[in-house]
């Protein structure tokens, strides 16, 4: 049964873990002080996660593919990036002492895991099954997006345990975009609607399934282009600055 669109709701299975995460972060700040910018970033990530659970975006995901893809993007890209950015460097260094953290945040592990999660859950059988089982498979889908998203952004936004150079981070981000962008492009270009759950469209807005799918694909591809290009540009110009500084140091020497 689909929830009523545009309804606000309190999902304890989502809000309670977020509240616990906020408390854990506040307690961690006592030992690992963070700048206001990092604290704001973490709070922003929590706010985005909360928005996917309690605002009308949540019920709309059962009626519009475009709303569901927006939710996926928040869970897999935006919120994880802010949460990772909000982790104090000293806490990141302590976490890096654990072997699983070192292994899972390695770029050659984190990126494939994120891509596999994205591609598998967007396959029509998996996508439709998750929507038919919102209390189990859908939670698993969202959790996998969030966890692999955290792994994806860790080597980009944290120095420990893998201190990548600026050019390596820019190439990593470029690879993430190039390898994930086919999902949105395919949805925008396919001639038929591929998800059975959304086959009837959204009658309340007179949106057909194909129109919804194309809008979802364009939105996803456009969002990824903006976000990943912005991060890529930051690290690319950092790389150019580092190269210029090294050249100046060499001349001075």
C-alpha positions as a LaTeX table, in Angstrom:
\begin{tabular}{lrrr}
\hline
Residue & $x$ (\AA) & $y$ (\AA) & $z$ (\AA) \\
\hline
Unk1 & 0.00 & 0.00 & 0.00 \\
Unk2 & 1.36 & 3.40 & $-0.99$ \\
Unk3 & 1.42 & 6.15 & 1.65 \\
Unk4 & $-0.50$ & 9.34 & 1.03 \\
Unk5 & 1.60 & 11.81 & $-0.98$ \\
Unk6 & 2.63 & 15.12 & 0.60 \\
Unk7 & 2.20 & 13.76 & 4.15 \\
Unk8 & 4.69 & 14.45 & 6.91 \\
Unk9 & 5.43 & 11.49 & 9.15 \\
Unk10 & 7.62 & 10.41 & 12.04 \\
Unk11 & 9.52 & 7.23 & 11.23 \\
Unk12 & 11.20 & 6.04 & 14.42 \\
Unk13 & 13.21 & 3.48 & 12.49 \\
Unk14 & 14.97 & 6.41 & 10.82 \\
Unk15 & 14.70 & 9.28 & 13.32 \\
Unk16 & 15.87 & 7.27 & 16.35 \\
Unk17 & 19.19 & 6.19 & 14.75 \\
Unk18 & 19.75 & 9.77 & 13.61 \\
Unk19 & 19.14 & 11.05 & 17.14 \\
Unk20 & 21.63 & 8.52 & 18.49 \\
Unk21 & 24.16 & 9.53 & 15.85 \\
Unk22 & 23.75 & 13.19 & 16.82 \\
Unk23 & 24.31 & 12.34 & 20.50 \\
Unk24 & 27.37 & 10.23 & 19.66 \\
Unk25 & 28.83 & 13.10 & 17.62 \\
Unk26 & 28.21 & 15.58 & 20.43 \\
Unk27 & 29.97 & 13.27 & 22.88 \\
Unk28 & 32.86 & 12.75 & 20.45 \\
Unk29 & 33.36 & 16.51 & 20.20 \\
Unk30 & 34.34 & 16.58 & 23.88 \\
Unk31 & 37.44 & 14.57 & 23.05 \\
Unk32 & 37.90 & 15.59 & 19.43 \\
Unk33 & 37.12 & 19.31 & 19.04 \\
Unk34 & 35.95 & 20.37 & 15.60 \\
Unk35 & 35.72 & 23.70 & 13.83 \\
Unk36 & 32.35 & 25.34 & 13.41 \\
Unk37 & 32.48 & 24.53 & 9.70 \\
Unk38 & 32.91 & 20.82 & 10.37 \\
Unk39 & 30.18 & 20.81 & 13.00 \\
Unk40 & 27.85 & 22.62 & 10.60 \\
Unk41 & 28.67 & 20.12 & 7.86 \\
Unk42 & 27.81 & 17.17 & 10.09 \\
Unk43 & 24.59 & 18.86 & 11.20 \\
Unk44 & 23.74 & 19.50 & 7.56 \\
Unk45 & 24.24 & 15.83 & 6.75 \\
Unk46 & 21.94 & 14.82 & 9.59 \\
Unk47 & 19.34 & 17.35 & 8.45 \\
Unk48 & 19.37 & 15.93 & 4.92 \\
Unk49 & 18.93 & 12.40 & 6.23 \\
Unk50 & 16.06 & 13.56 & 8.43 \\
Unk51 & 14.43 & 15.25 & 5.45 \\
Unk52 & 14.41 & 11.99 & 3.50 \\
Unk53 & 12.48 & 10.30 & 6.30 \\
Unk54 & 9.95 & 12.79 & 7.69 \\
Unk55 & 9.16 & 15.28 & 4.92 \\
Unk56 & 6.74 & 14.66 & 2.01 \\
Unk57 & 9.75 & 13.51 & 0.01 \\
Unk58 & 9.40 & 10.09 & 1.68 \\
Unk59 & 5.80 & 9.30 & 0.63 \\
Unk60 & 6.39 & 10.83 & $-2.79$ \\
Unk61 & 9.10 & 8.25 & $-3.44$ \\
Unk62 & 6.29 & 5.66 & $-3.65$ \\
Unk63 & 4.51 & 7.70 & $-6.34$ \\
Unk64 & 7.28 & 9.36 & $-8.38$ \\
Unk65 & 10.50 & 7.82 & $-9.60$ \\
Unk66 & 12.01 & 11.31 & $-9.76$ \\
Unk67 & 11.33 & 11.78 & $-6.03$ \\
Unk68 & 12.83 & 8.38 & $-5.25$ \\
Unk69 & 15.98 & 9.13 & $-7.23$ \\
Unk70 & 16.31 & 12.46 & $-5.43$ \\
Unk71 & 16.11 & 10.58 & $-2.13$ \\
Unk72 & 18.74 & 8.12 & $-3.37$ \\
Unk73 & 21.08 & 10.93 & $-4.34$ \\
Unk74 & 20.74 & 12.50 & $-0.89$ \\
Unk75 & 21.44 & 9.18 & 0.80 \\
Unk76 & 24.32 & 8.10 & $-1.43$ \\
Unk77 & 26.05 & 11.41 & $-2.18$ \\
Unk78 & 25.02 & 14.61 & $-0.42$ \\
Unk79 & 24.50 & 13.47 & 3.17 \\
Unk80 & 27.54 & 11.15 & 3.27 \\
Unk81 & 29.80 & 13.90 & 1.95 \\
Unk82 & 28.68 & 16.30 & 4.69 \\
Unk83 & 28.95 & 13.67 & 7.41 \\
Unk84 & 32.49 & 12.72 & 6.38 \\
Unk85 & 33.47 & 16.37 & 6.12 \\
Unk86 & 32.15 & 16.87 & 9.64 \\
Unk87 & 34.43 & 14.25 & 11.20 \\
Unk88 & 37.29 & 15.93 & 13.12 \\
Unk89 & 40.72 & 14.95 & 11.70 \\
Unk90 & 41.87 & 13.60 & 15.07 \\
Unk91 & 38.85 & 11.29 & 15.24 \\
Unk92 & 39.48 & 10.20 & 11.66 \\
Unk93 & 43.08 & 9.35 & 12.57 \\
Unk94 & 41.95 & 7.23 & 15.52 \\
Unk95 & 39.36 & 5.42 & 13.43 \\
Unk96 & 42.05 & 4.75 & 10.83 \\
Unk97 & 43.84 & 2.52 & 13.33 \\
Unk98 & 41.21 & $-0.16$ & 12.77 \\
Unk99 & 42.04 & $-2.55$ & 9.94 \\
Unk100 & 38.47 & $-2.67$ & 8.52 \\
Unk101 & 38.42 & 1.12 & 8.27 \\
Unk102 & 41.76 & 1.17 & 6.48 \\
Unk103 & 40.61 & $-1.54$ & 4.09 \\
Unk104 & 37.12 & $-0.25$ & 3.29 \\
Unk105 & 38.18 & 3.38 & 2.80 \\
Unk106 & 40.91 & 2.50 & 0.31 \\
Unk107 & 39.99 & 4.18 & $-3.00$ \\
Unk108 & 40.20 & 0.91 & $-4.93$ \\
Unk109 & 37.72 & $-0.64$ & $-2.50$ \\
Unk110 & 35.42 & 2.27 & $-1.62$ \\
Unk111 & 34.64 & 3.33 & $-5.19$ \\
Unk112 & 33.74 & $-0.17$ & $-6.48$ \\
Unk113 & 31.53 & $-0.81$ & $-3.43$ \\
Unk114 & 29.67 & 2.45 & $-4.02$ \\
Unk115 & 29.23 & 1.71 & $-7.72$ \\
Unk116 & 28.00 & $-1.83$ & $-7.08$ \\
Unk117 & 25.47 & $-0.54$ & $-4.55$ \\
Unk118 & 24.23 & 2.11 & $-6.97$ \\
Unk119 & 23.94 & $-0.17$ & $-9.98$ \\
Unk120 & 22.45 & $-3.19$ & $-8.21$ \\
Unk121 & 19.70 & $-1.27$ & $-6.46$ \\
Unk122 & 18.76 & 0.52 & $-9.69$ \\
Unk123 & 18.16 & $-2.72$ & $-11.53$ \\
Unk124 & 14.38 & $-2.95$ & $-12.08$ \\
Unk125 & 13.84 & $-6.24$ & $-10.16$ \\
Unk126 & 15.74 & $-4.94$ & $-7.11$ \\
Unk127 & 14.17 & $-1.49$ & $-7.30$ \\
Unk128 & 10.62 & $-2.83$ & $-7.49$ \\
Unk129 & 11.25 & $-5.42$ & $-4.78$ \\
Unk130 & 12.52 & $-2.77$ & $-2.37$ \\
Unk131 & 9.41 & $-0.67$ & $-2.87$ \\
Unk132 & 7.20 & $-3.70$ & $-2.27$ \\
Unk133 & 9.01 & $-4.38$ & 1.02 \\
Unk134 & 9.47 & $-0.94$ & 2.63 \\
Unk135 & 10.14 & $-2.33$ & 6.12 \\
Unk136 & 12.99 & $-4.62$ & 5.07 \\
Unk137 & 14.53 & $-4.35$ & 1.61 \\
Unk138 & 13.97 & $-0.61$ & 1.31 \\
Unk139 & 15.78 & $-0.05$ & 4.61 \\
Unk140 & 18.61 & $-2.25$ & 3.37 \\
Unk141 & 18.79 & $-0.24$ & 0.15 \\
Unk142 & 18.97 & 3.06 & 1.99 \\
Unk143 & 21.53 & 1.76 & 4.49 \\
Unk144 & 23.76 & 0.47 & 1.71 \\
Unk145 & 23.59 & 3.83 & $-0.07$ \\
Unk146 & 24.59 & 5.67 & 3.09 \\
Unk147 & 27.38 & 3.32 & 4.14 \\
Unk148 & 28.98 & 3.07 & 0.71 \\
Unk149 & 28.54 & 6.82 & 0.31 \\
Unk150 & 30.55 & 7.38 & 3.49 \\
Unk151 & 33.24 & 5.07 & 2.15 \\
Unk152 & 33.24 & 6.86 & $-1.21$ \\
Unk153 & 33.84 & 10.31 & 0.23 \\
Unk154 & 36.27 & 9.32 & 2.98 \\
Unk155 & 39.49 & 9.32 & 0.87 \\
Unk156 & 38.37 & 12.56 & $-0.78$ \\
Unk157 & 37.62 & 14.55 & 2.36 \\
Unk158 & 39.83 & 12.94 & 5.03 \\
Unk159 & 43.62 & 12.52 & 5.10 \\
Unk160 & 43.65 & 9.34 & 7.17 \\
Unk161 & 44.26 & 6.51 & 6.60 \\
Unk162 & 45.04 & 7.12 & 2.91 \\
Unk163 & 46.65 & 10.49 & 2.38 \\
Unk164 & 45.97 & 11.07 & $-1.30$ \\
Unk165 & 47.56 & 13.91 & $-3.19$ \\
Unk166 & 45.32 & 16.56 & $-4.70$ \\
Unk167 & 45.60 & 15.20 & $-8.24$ \\
Unk168 & 44.73 & 11.71 & $-7.01$ \\
Unk169 & 41.60 & 13.01 & $-5.31$ \\
Unk170 & 40.54 & 14.90 & $-8.42$ \\
Unk171 & 41.01 & 11.80 & $-10.60$ \\
Unk172 & 39.13 & 9.68 & $-8.08$ \\
Unk173 & 36.15 & 12.05 & $-8.11$ \\
Unk174 & 36.21 & 12.21 & $-11.91$ \\
Unk175 & 36.17 & 8.41 & $-12.06$ \\
Unk176 & 33.23 & 8.26 & $-9.66$ \\
Unk177 & 31.24 & 10.59 & $-11.90$ \\
Unk178 & 32.13 & 8.93 & $-15.20$ \\
Unk179 & 31.35 & 5.45 & $-13.92$ \\
Unk180 & 28.07 & 6.32 & $-12.18$ \\
Unk181 & 26.59 & 8.76 & $-14.72$ \\
Unk182 & 25.28 & 6.05 & $-17.11$ \\
Unk183 & 22.43 & 5.32 & $-14.68$ \\
Unk184 & 20.86 & 8.75 & $-15.02$ \\
Unk185 & 21.62 & 8.97 & $-18.74$ \\
Unk186 & 20.02 & 5.60 & $-19.45$ \\
Unk187 & 16.87 & 6.50 & $-17.54$ \\
Unk188 & 16.63 & 9.75 & $-19.48$ \\
Unk189 & 17.13 & 8.11 & $-22.90$ \\
Unk190 & 15.32 & 4.77 & $-22.66$ \\
Unk191 & 12.17 & 4.72 & $-24.84$ \\
Unk192 & 10.07 & 2.81 & $-22.29$ \\
Unk193 & 9.45 & 2.98 & $-18.56$ \\
Unk194 & 11.44 & 0.20 & $-16.91$ \\
Unk195 & 10.10 & 0.11 & $-13.34$ \\
Unk196 & 6.85 & $-1.79$ & $-12.87$ \\
Unk197 & 6.09 & 0.00 & $-9.59$ \\
Unk198 & 5.75 & 3.35 & $-11.39$ \\
Unk199 & 4.04 & 2.02 & $-14.54$ \\
Unk200 & 0.82 & 4.00 & $-13.89$ \\
Unk201 & 2.58 & 7.33 & $-13.44$ \\
Unk202 & 1.31 & 9.92 & $-10.98$ \\
Unk203 & $-2.29$ & 10.76 & $-11.85$ \\
Unk204 & $-2.53$ & 13.61 & $-9.34$ \\
Unk205 & 0.01 & 15.61 & $-11.34$ \\
Unk206 & $-0.91$ & 13.97 & $-14.67$ \\
Unk207 & 2.66 & 12.70 & $-15.03$ \\
Unk208 & 3.16 & 9.58 & $-17.12$ \\
Unk209 & 5.65 & 6.89 & $-16.11$ \\
Unk210 & 7.93 & 7.68 & $-19.05$ \\
Unk211 & 7.90 & 11.42 & $-18.39$ \\
Unk212 & 8.65 & 10.79 & $-14.73$ \\
Unk213 & 11.50 & 8.44 & $-15.64$ \\
Unk214 & 13.05 & 10.92 & $-18.06$ \\
Unk215 & 12.79 & 13.72 & $-15.51$ \\
Unk216 & 14.40 & 11.46 & $-12.92$ \\
Unk217 & 17.27 & 10.58 & $-15.24$ \\
Unk218 & 17.94 & 14.18 & $-16.24$ \\
Unk219 & 17.78 & 15.32 & $-12.61$ \\
Unk220 & 20.16 & 12.60 & $-11.47$ \\
Unk221 & 22.67 & 13.17 & $-14.27$ \\
Unk222 & 22.55 & 16.94 & $-13.81$ \\
Unk223 & 22.96 & 16.76 & $-10.04$ \\
Unk224 & 25.93 & 14.44 & $-10.32$ \\
Unk225 & 27.55 & 16.66 & $-12.92$ \\
Unk226 & 27.27 & 19.69 & $-10.64$ \\
Unk227 & 28.36 & 18.04 & $-7.39$ \\
Unk228 & 31.19 & 15.94 & $-8.72$ \\
Unk229 & 32.48 & 18.70 & $-11.00$ \\
Unk230 & 32.55 & 21.12 & $-8.07$ \\
Unk231 & 34.57 & 18.70 & $-5.93$ \\
Unk232 & 36.80 & 17.77 & $-8.86$ \\
Unk233 & 37.48 & 21.45 & $-9.59$ \\
Unk234 & 38.42 & 22.13 & $-5.98$ \\
Unk235 & 41.04 & 19.37 & $-5.90$ \\
Unk236 & 42.25 & 20.06 & $-9.43$ \\
Unk237 & 43.01 & 23.68 & $-8.60$ \\
Unk238 & 44.59 & 22.54 & $-5.34$ \\
Unk239 & 46.81 & 20.32 & $-7.47$ \\
Unk240 & 47.76 & 23.25 & $-9.72$ \\
Unk241 & 48.52 & 25.37 & $-6.67$ \\
Unk242 & 50.71 & 22.66 & $-5.19$ \\
Unk243 & 52.61 & 22.29 & $-8.45$ \\
Unk244 & 53.19 & 26.04 & $-8.61$ \\
Unk245 & 54.37 & 26.12 & $-5.01$ \\
Unk246 & 56.79 & 23.23 & $-5.61$ \\
Unk247 & 58.16 & 25.02 & $-8.67$ \\
Unk248 & 58.66 & 28.23 & $-6.68$ \\
Unk249 & 60.38 & 26.30 & $-3.90$ \\
Unk250 & 62.69 & 24.65 & $-6.43$ \\
Unk251 & 63.64 & 28.02 & $-7.93$ \\
Unk252 & 64.23 & 29.49 & $-4.49$ \\
Unk253 & 66.45 & 26.54 & $-3.54$ \\
\hline
\end{tabular}
